[in-house]
Amino acid sequence: MAAGHYQLAAPGPPHQTGSHVRWYPKASSFNRLIASILDGLIMSLAIWPIFLAEATYSDFFYFIALITSIWAIWYAFTKDGRENGQSIGKKAMGLMVVNLNTNLPCTRGKSALRALLWIIPYIGGLISLIDCIMVLVSDDGRRIGDYLANTQVIAVSSYPGLRT
């Protein structure tokens, strides 16, 4: 097998990639929920300067609010493309996102693709609800964004050679 390609024997749905079949067990839905809450808190804290700016009418806080809001949007789209395919929340909960085409950790581009559907006006909230249901009921825990980017959230312990 080529470097960077692994064949796992853990139970779960197979993912066909060329001649390789990779098996990843479903990540804990509870750990995914906590990771999502942590990432949401990080993004929420980043936009607090907006409230300070409104309360003080300070140009300084408006500038800081602009910078931190841009960062929060950037983080929302690229968080799963951080080192080892782990957002801050996923790292804290021992999770990662794997690109099923390459069996490598998720990149920023794939992370953005995973999040892309959430910004569609009027249906982003509906997609979020469908995603929650899919994570709970599907055999591999993949949501719409995962199918779009061909990724899967897995426990770090399921990925050979990577430990937190």
TORTORTI-83677 format. One record per residue (C-alpha): residue number from 0; residue in one letter; chain; x negated, y, z. Coordinates in Angstrom, 1 decimal, always signed. Each point is the difference from the previous one (the first is absolute). Layout:
! TORTORTI-83677
<n=NUM	res=a	chain=A	X=X	Y=Y	Z=Z>
...
//
This chain:
! TORTORTI-83677
<n=0	res=m	chain=A	X=+0.0	Y=+0.0	Z=+0.0>
<n=1	res=a	chain=A	X=-1.3	Y=+3.5	Z=-0.8>
<n=2	res=a	chain=A	X=-1.1	Y=+2.4	Z=+2.7>
<n=3	res=g	chain=A	X=+3.0	Y=+1.8	Z=+1.4>
<n=4	res=h	chain=A	X=+2.5	Y=-2.7	Z=-1.0>
<n=5	res=y	chain=A	X=+1.3	Y=-2.2	Z=+2.7>
<n=6	res=q	chain=A	X=+2.5	Y=-2.9	Z=+0.1>
<n=7	res=l	chain=A	X=+1.8	Y=-0.1	Z=+3.3>
<n=8	res=a	chain=A	X=+1.9	Y=-3.0	Z=+1.2>
<n=9	res=a	chain=A	X=+2.3	Y=+1.7	Z=+2.5>
<n=10	res=p	chain=A	X=+3.7	Y=-0.6	Z=-0.6>
<n=11	res=g	chain=A	X=+1.9	Y=+2.7	Z=-1.9>
<n=12	res=p	chain=A	X=+0.9	Y=+0.8	Z=-3.6>
<n=13	res=p	chain=A	X=-2.7	Y=-0.3	Z=-2.7>
<n=14	res=h	chain=A	X=-1.2	Y=+2.9	Z=-2.0>
<n=15	res=q	chain=A	X=-1.2	Y=-0.8	Z=-3.5>
<n=16	res=t	chain=A	X=-3.0	Y=+2.0	Z=-1.2>
<n=17	res=g	chain=A	X=-1.7	Y=-1.5	Z=-3.0>
<n=18	res=s	chain=A	X=-1.2	Y=-3.5	Z=+1.0>
<n=19	res=h	chain=A	X=+0.1	Y=+0.8	Z=+3.7>
<n=20	res=v	chain=A	X=+2.9	Y=-0.7	Z=+2.4>
<n=21	res=r	chain=A	X=-0.1	Y=+2.0	Z=+3.2>
<n=22	res=w	chain=A	X=+2.2	Y=-0.8	Z=+3.0>
<n=23	res=y	chain=A	X=+0.6	Y=+2.6	Z=+2.6>
<n=24	res=p	chain=A	X=+2.3	Y=-0.5	Z=+3.0>
<n=25	res=k	chain=A	X=+2.6	Y=+2.7	Z=+0.7>
<n=26	res=a	chain=A	X=-1.3	Y=+2.7	Z=+2.3>
<n=27	res=s	chain=A	X=+1.9	Y=+0.7	Z=+3.2>
<n=28	res=s	chain=A	X=+3.0	Y=+2.2	Z=-0.6>
<n=29	res=f	chain=A	X=-0.4	Y=+1.4	Z=+3.6>
<n=30	res=n	chain=A	X=-3.6	Y=+1.0	Z=-0.7>
<n=31	res=r	chain=A	X=+1.0	Y=+1.6	Z=-3.3>
<n=32	res=l	chain=A	X=+2.7	Y=+2.0	Z=+1.8>
<n=33	res=i	chain=A	X=-2.5	Y=+1.2	Z=+2.6>
<n=34	res=a	chain=A	X=-2.6	Y=+0.9	Z=-2.6>
<n=35	res=s	chain=A	X=+2.7	Y=+1.9	Z=-2.0>
<n=36	res=i	chain=A	X=+1.0	Y=+1.9	Z=+3.1>
<n=37	res=l	chain=A	X=-3.7	Y=+0.9	Z=+0.8>
<n=38	res=d	chain=A	X=-0.6	Y=+1.2	Z=-3.6>
<n=39	res=g	chain=A	X=+3.3	Y=+2.0	Z=+0.2>
<n=40	res=l	chain=A	X=-1.1	Y=+1.7	Z=+3.2>
<n=41	res=i	chain=A	X=-3.4	Y=+0.9	Z=-1.5>
<n=42	res=m	chain=A	X=+1.8	Y=+1.6	Z=-3.0>
<n=43	res=s	chain=A	X=+2.5	Y=+1.7	Z=+2.3>
<n=44	res=l	chain=A	X=-2.7	Y=+1.5	Z=+2.2>
<n=45	res=a	chain=A	X=-1.7	Y=+1.4	Z=-3.1>
<n=46	res=i	chain=A	X=+3.0	Y=+2.2	Z=-0.9>
<n=47	res=w	chain=A	X=+0.4	Y=+1.5	Z=+3.5>
<n=48	res=p	chain=A	X=-1.9	Y=+3.1	Z=-1.0>
<n=49	res=i	chain=A	X=+3.1	Y=+0.9	Z=-2.1>
<n=50	res=f	chain=A	X=+2.0	Y=+0.4	Z=+3.2>
<n=51	res=l	chain=A	X=-2.8	Y=+2.0	Z=+1.6>
<n=52	res=a	chain=A	X=-0.1	Y=+2.3	Z=-3.0>
<n=53	res=e	chain=A	X=+3.8	Y=+0.5	Z=+0.1>
<n=54	res=a	chain=A	X=-0.1	Y=+0.7	Z=+3.7>
<n=55	res=t	chain=A	X=-2.9	Y=+2.5	Z=-0.1>
<n=56	res=y	chain=A	X=+0.3	Y=+1.4	Z=-3.6>
<n=57	res=s	chain=A	X=-3.8	Y=-0.4	Z=-0.1>
<n=58	res=d	chain=A	X=-1.7	Y=-0.1	Z=-3.3>
<n=59	res=f	chain=A	X=-2.7	Y=-2.2	Z=+1.5>
<n=60	res=f	chain=A	X=+2.6	Y=-2.7	Z=+1.0>
<n=61	res=y	chain=A	X=+1.6	Y=+0.3	Z=-3.5>
<n=62	res=f	chain=A	X=-3.4	Y=-0.7	Z=-1.5>
<n=63	res=i	chain=A	X=-0.6	Y=-3.0	Z=+2.4>
<n=64	res=a	chain=A	X=+3.5	Y=-1.2	Z=-0.7>
<n=65	res=l	chain=A	X=-0.7	Y=+0.0	Z=-3.8>
<n=66	res=i	chain=A	X=-3.2	Y=-2.0	Z=+0.5>
<n=67	res=t	chain=A	X=+1.4	Y=-2.5	Z=+2.4>
<n=68	res=s	chain=A	X=+3.1	Y=-0.5	Z=-2.1>
<n=69	res=i	chain=A	X=-2.1	Y=-0.7	Z=-3.1>
<n=70	res=w	chain=A	X=-2.0	Y=-2.5	Z=+2.1>
<n=71	res=a	chain=A	X=+3.2	Y=-1.7	Z=+1.3>
<n=72	res=i	chain=A	X=+1.2	Y=-0.5	Z=-3.6>
<n=73	res=w	chain=A	X=-3.4	Y=-1.3	Z=-1.1>
<n=74	res=y	chain=A	X=-0.1	Y=-2.4	Z=+3.0>
<n=75	res=a	chain=A	X=+3.5	Y=-1.3	Z=-0.8>
<n=76	res=f	chain=A	X=-1.0	Y=-0.9	Z=-3.5>
<n=77	res=t	chain=A	X=-3.6	Y=-1.3	Z=+0.7>
<n=78	res=k	chain=A	X=+0.2	Y=-1.4	Z=+3.5>
<n=79	res=d	chain=A	X=-0.1	Y=-3.6	Z=-1.0>
<n=80	res=g	chain=A	X=-3.0	Y=+0.6	Z=-2.3>
<n=81	res=r	chain=A	X=-2.3	Y=+1.0	Z=+2.9>
<n=82	res=e	chain=A	X=-2.9	Y=-2.3	Z=+0.9>
<n=83	res=n	chain=A	X=+1.0	Y=-3.7	Z=+0.0>
<n=84	res=g	chain=A	X=+3.5	Y=+0.8	Z=-1.3>
<n=85	res=q	chain=A	X=+1.0	Y=+1.3	Z=+3.4>
<n=86	res=s	chain=A	X=+1.9	Y=+3.1	Z=+1.0>
<n=87	res=i	chain=A	X=-0.7	Y=+1.2	Z=+3.5>
<n=88	res=g	chain=A	X=+3.2	Y=-1.7	Z=+1.2>
<n=89	res=k	chain=A	X=-0.8	Y=-3.3	Z=-1.8>
<n=90	res=k	chain=A	X=-3.5	Y=+0.0	Z=+1.4>
<n=91	res=a	chain=A	X=+1.3	Y=+0.4	Z=+3.5>
<n=92	res=m	chain=A	X=+2.4	Y=-2.9	Z=-0.5>
<n=93	res=g	chain=A	X=-2.4	Y=-2.3	Z=-1.7>
<n=94	res=l	chain=A	X=+1.6	Y=+0.2	Z=-3.5>
<n=95	res=m	chain=A	X=-1.3	Y=+0.8	Z=-3.5>
<n=96	res=v	chain=A	X=+1.3	Y=+0.3	Z=-3.5>
<n=97	res=v	chain=A	X=-1.5	Y=-2.3	Z=-2.6>
<n=98	res=n	chain=A	X=+0.1	Y=+0.5	Z=-3.8>
<n=99	res=l	chain=A	X=+1.3	Y=-3.3	Z=-1.3>
<n=100	res=n	chain=A	X=-1.6	Y=+0.5	Z=-3.4>
<n=101	res=t	chain=A	X=-3.5	Y=+0.2	Z=+1.4>
<n=102	res=n	chain=A	X=+0.3	Y=-1.4	Z=+3.5>
<n=103	res=l	chain=A	X=-1.8	Y=+3.1	Z=+1.2>
<n=104	res=p	chain=A	X=+1.3	Y=+2.6	Z=+2.5>
<n=105	res=c	chain=A	X=+2.5	Y=+2.5	Z=-1.4>
<n=106	res=t	chain=A	X=-1.4	Y=+3.1	Z=-1.7>
<n=107	res=r	chain=A	X=+1.3	Y=+3.5	Z=+0.2>
<n=108	res=g	chain=A	X=+1.6	Y=-0.3	Z=-3.5>
<n=109	res=k	chain=A	X=+1.9	Y=-3.1	Z=+1.0>
<n=110	res=s	chain=A	X=+0.9	Y=+1.6	Z=+3.3>
<n=111	res=a	chain=A	X=+1.5	Y=+3.0	Z=-1.9>
<n=112	res=l	chain=A	X=+1.9	Y=-2.4	Z=-2.3>
<n=113	res=r	chain=A	X=+1.4	Y=-1.8	Z=+3.1>
<n=114	res=a	chain=A	X=+1.4	Y=+3.3	Z=+1.3>
<n=115	res=l	chain=A	X=+1.1	Y=+1.5	Z=-3.3>
<n=116	res=l	chain=A	X=+3.6	Y=-1.1	Z=+0.2>
<n=117	res=w	chain=A	X=+0.6	Y=+1.7	Z=+3.3>
<n=118	res=i	chain=A	X=-0.2	Y=+3.5	Z=-1.6>
<n=119	res=i	chain=A	X=+2.8	Y=-0.5	Z=-2.5>
<n=120	res=p	chain=A	X=+2.7	Y=+2.5	Z=+0.9>
<n=121	res=y	chain=A	X=+3.2	Y=-1.4	Z=+1.4>
<n=122	res=i	chain=A	X=-1.1	Y=-3.7	Z=-0.1>
<n=123	res=g	chain=A	X=-3.2	Y=+0.1	Z=+2.1>
<n=124	res=g	chain=A	X=+2.0	Y=-0.6	Z=+3.2>
<n=125	res=l	chain=A	X=+1.9	Y=-2.9	Z=-1.6>
<n=126	res=i	chain=A	X=-3.3	Y=-1.5	Z=-1.2>
<n=127	res=s	chain=A	X=-1.3	Y=+0.3	Z=+3.6>
<n=128	res=l	chain=A	X=+3.0	Y=-2.0	Z=+1.3>
<n=129	res=i	chain=A	X=-0.4	Y=-2.6	Z=-2.7>
<n=130	res=d	chain=A	X=-3.7	Y=-0.3	Z=+0.8>
<n=131	res=c	chain=A	X=+0.8	Y=-0.6	Z=+3.7>
<n=132	res=i	chain=A	X=+2.4	Y=-2.8	Z=-0.9>
<n=133	res=m	chain=A	X=-2.5	Y=-1.5	Z=-2.5>
<n=134	res=v	chain=A	X=-2.8	Y=-0.1	Z=+2.6>
<n=135	res=l	chain=A	X=+2.3	Y=-1.8	Z=+2.4>
<n=136	res=v	chain=A	X=+1.6	Y=-2.6	Z=-2.4>
<n=137	res=s	chain=A	X=-2.7	Y=-0.7	Z=-2.6>
<n=138	res=d	chain=A	X=-2.3	Y=-3.0	Z=+0.4>
<n=139	res=d	chain=A	X=-3.1	Y=+2.2	Z=-0.5>
<n=140	res=g	chain=A	X=+1.2	Y=+3.3	Z=+1.5>
<n=141	res=r	chain=A	X=-0.5	Y=+1.9	Z=-3.2>
<n=142	res=r	chain=A	X=+2.0	Y=+3.1	Z=-0.7>
<n=143	res=i	chain=A	X=+0.9	Y=+1.8	Z=-3.3>
<n=144	res=g	chain=A	X=-3.3	Y=+2.0	Z=+0.1>
<n=145	res=d	chain=A	X=-1.9	Y=-3.2	Z=+0.5>
<n=146	res=y	chain=A	X=+1.5	Y=-1.5	Z=-3.1>
<n=147	res=l	chain=A	X=-0.6	Y=+3.2	Z=-1.9>
<n=148	res=a	chain=A	X=-3.7	Y=+0.0	Z=+1.0>
<n=149	res=n	chain=A	X=-0.4	Y=-3.8	Z=+0.3>
<n=150	res=t	chain=A	X=-1.2	Y=+0.3	Z=+3.6>
<n=151	res=q	chain=A	X=+0.9	Y=-1.7	Z=+3.4>
<n=152	res=v	chain=A	X=-0.4	Y=+1.1	Z=+3.6>
<n=153	res=i	chain=A	X=-1.8	Y=-2.8	Z=+1.9>
<n=154	res=a	chain=A	X=-1.5	Y=-0.6	Z=+3.4>
<n=155	res=v	chain=A	X=-3.8	Y=+0.8	Z=-0.1>
<n=156	res=s	chain=A	X=-0.5	Y=-3.5	Z=+1.4>
<n=157	res=s	chain=A	X=+1.4	Y=-1.5	Z=-3.2>
<n=158	res=y	chain=A	X=-2.7	Y=+1.7	Z=-2.1>
<n=159	res=p	chain=A	X=-3.3	Y=-1.8	Z=-0.2>
<n=160	res=g	chain=A	X=-3.0	Y=+1.9	Z=+1.2>
<n=161	res=l	chain=A	X=+1.8	Y=+3.0	Z=+1.5>
<n=162	res=r	chain=A	X=+0.4	Y=+0.5	Z=+3.7>
<n=163	res=t	chain=A	X=+1.1	Y=+3.0	Z=+2.0>
//
